[in-house]
Amino acid sequence: MTSVIAVNGYDEGMTYELATCGYFDYRPSMGVAVVTSLGVPDLFRREAHCSTLKPKGVFNVYKTKRAFEVHYMDRLDAHAAEIAAELKKIATSNGNEPLVLLCYCNLSQPDAWCHRRMAAAWLEEHTGITIPELGQCRPENLYPDKSLF
């Protein structure tokens, strides 16, 4: 879905599409690969990186999904303007093609969870757009705890 991205009131005046996917399910026909993980597979090293969506300071720090989620969402809230600006820059430099936020997580496994879907839920909440998962995913793994918003 195409929408103007306005994150926490930071309207970047940019219209583009967003989706999420795991590295191993991603195909170039899906859109522009955007790295959101701290580590990067060799095949994706030259792709666009959205450093503001990477789980810096929270990855492998918290023992429970809930604790990770609370701290990651706080981090996103604190960097809303930078997130909007970074996504706009990536979209603009790639001809406004759809952006696909990537990481390693396999959401087809039971009880799997991932920061890319947390970021998608956060972006959906703050922009009103729907951000689909393009990779294999169990429906129950699509969304984090919405009570955090």
Helices and strands as residue ranges (DSSP letters): E 2-7, E 10-22, G 28-30, E 32-35, G 42-44, E 48-49, G 51-53, H 65-78, H 80-93, E 99-103, H 115-127, G 139-141, G 146-148
